[in-house]
Amino acid sequence: MLVYLDNILSIVLKLPQEIQLELAQRAKALRKAHGLSQSQLAEKSGVSFGSIKRFERSGKISLESLLKIAFVLDALASFEQLFPPKPFMPGSLDEIINSKR
């Protein structure tokens, strides 16, 4: 439980730019683990070489391009965990009855 809380706190305390850079570093490491150069990743993903180079350097990239890169690197499933749907939590019996109509 303590490890879980530490992970949550470390995520909450990071600035968006820090997260961007960490994602870029992880994507770069994954690209290298797949034995791909930046130009090979660009060709396979349909994302321009310049965009990949900028992403790995600064963390800046469009969501569409990031998803294309994730697909090529077999990391697309991770995005399904982002913004999970909120479960229905009724506040009253009336809400439960009305939700079933």
N, C-alpha and C positions, 0 to 999 in steps of 0.2 A: 504494500500500500504506500509506503514512504517513497519508493522509487517512482511510482505512478504520479504522486503529488510533485515530486521533484521535476519530472518531465513536463507536467502541466505548467508549473511555475516558470520553467526555463522557456517555454513557448510563449507564455503570457508576457514575460519581461523583455522579449525581443522586439525590436523595431521592425517594421515591414522591410526596410532595406536590408537588415541583417538576415532576415528569412530569405529574401531574394538571393542574396549572395550564397547562402548555404545551399539553396536549391541548385544554383548554378554549379557549385563545387561538386555536389552529389551527382548531377547530370554528367559533368565532365568525367568524374571517376567511373561512372557507369559506361559512358561512351568508350573510355579506354579499356575497361574490362571486357567490352564486346569486341575489342580490337579494331575500332573504327577511328579514322582521322576525322577532323572537322569537315573536310570536304566530302568524305564518304557519307557522313551523317546527313549533310546537306542534300546530297543526291538521293539518298534513301527516303528521307523525310519530306522532301519538297520544300524545305525551309532554306532560305538563301544562306550561303556561306557567311556573309557579313552578319546576318542575324545570329547565327550560331556563335560566331566569334565574339560579338558584342554581349550575348547572353552569358557566355562563360567568363567574360571579363567583368561585367557590371551587374548581371542578374536581370537585366531588362529584356523582356520579350513579350510578344502578344500571347494571349491565352491560347489562341488557335495554333500558333507555332509551337508552344510548349506542349500541347497535347499531341501534335504530330511527332515531336521528338520523343515524348514518353512512349508513344506507340512503337516506334522503331526500337527503343531500348527496353521493351517489355515491361514498362512501368505504368501503363495506362490504368490498370486496376486500382492503383493507389488514389487516383482522383475520385473514385466512387465513394471514398470515405470522407471526402471533403463536403461540408455542409449537409450532414445527414438530416433526413426529415425528422421533425420534432414529433414524438409520439403524442397521441391524443390523451390528455389528462383532464377528465371531467371535473368540474368544480361542484356539481350538484347532480341529483338524480334526474332533474329535468333535462340537463344537458345530455345525459346518457340516452334518455328516451328520445329526444329530438335528433340526436345523431344517427339513430337507426331508421329514420324516416326517409 
